């Protein structure tokens, strides 16, 4: 049995994998005591795991604290996915692999082993990452831009807009409130940005066999895209499953 952990900016996804199959999958917000405590509490429940494989977008300082805390609690066989150490069959185009997020690498690994042909991988969360992967497992490159909540927070922090929200926020380009106008504007930017990048990448890569959406806001975005896409909630964790069998 292996524990697979995807540490994002705002939530932690994890799965229990046994003999190549994901037996349990869950996504949780970090608790009130912070990221370190949440990860410690989770991993402490699986001390007997053959391996605990972690993909983390947290800071190097936080990752070091997590490693030290888990080891001091006698949690063994901890492996942090690191593009510099091992890319597990993905040929990276980054001159400095250390600047490629581990979550992006895990998603690329997952796509290589789950899908046939060329893939465009769109991970929609606090940040949005879009990556192109060719049929041979070569990462052709990608882009990063803010997710919907990041856009909204940046706009609000940069203005004097009063955001005392009293009603549900909806996506409506004929918005009738400032809150809805902000949300609808940011959603429009997100939808337009994602579609533009996918189409541009597709043109440069002679098309994709599939466009795969993953991440916490994948379901939010999908209805507004005019392109055919596949939702894959466990893509990063499936990549970590392959890693767990090859470390």
C-alpha positions, 0 to 999 in steps of 0.5 A: 500500500502506498500513500499518494499526496498532492499538496496544492496551494489551497488544498491537499489531495491524496489517494491510497494506492494498492497494487496499481489501483487507487482504492481511496481518493479525497480532497481536503482544504488545509485545516485551521492549524495550517499546512504543516499540521494537516500534512503531519496528521494525514501522513501519520495515519499511514505510517505503515505505507510502503511509500509516501509519494508527495507532489508539492507546490509549497515553498522549499522551506515548507517542504523541508519542514514537512520532511523534518517533521514526518521523519521526527515522527518516525514516518518512513519512506517519504519521497518528494517528486523533484524534476531535477532528480528524476522526471520518470520518462518525461523529457523536459524542455526547461533549461532549469527543471527546478523551476517546473512545479512537481504537480506539472511533472506529475500531471505529465507523467500521468498523461503519458501513461493514461492517454494515447497520442499528444495531450494538452494538460490544463490544471485549473486551481489557484494557478492555471497551468497549460502544458503540451506533451507529445507522443514520445513523452516530450514536454513541449512547454507551457504557460501559467496564469492566475486562476479565477480566485487569484484574479478576483483577489488581485483586482480587489486588492488593487482597487477600492471596490466595496465587495460586501457580497449579499447574493450568490455570484454568477457568471453573467456578462450582463451582470447586475452587481459589482460582485457579479461583474468582477466574477464574470469578467475574471471568468471571461478572461479565464475562459478566453485565455484557456481557449486561446492557449489551447488553440495556439498550442494545437496549431504549433503541435499539429493538433492534440489527441486529447485536452485533459482538464484537471484541478479544483476548478476544472468542472467550473470551467468546462461548461463554458469551453467550446473545445472538446475536453476530458475531465480527469480529477486524479491525473496528478495522483495517477502520475504519482502512482507510476512514480511509486512503482518506480522509486 
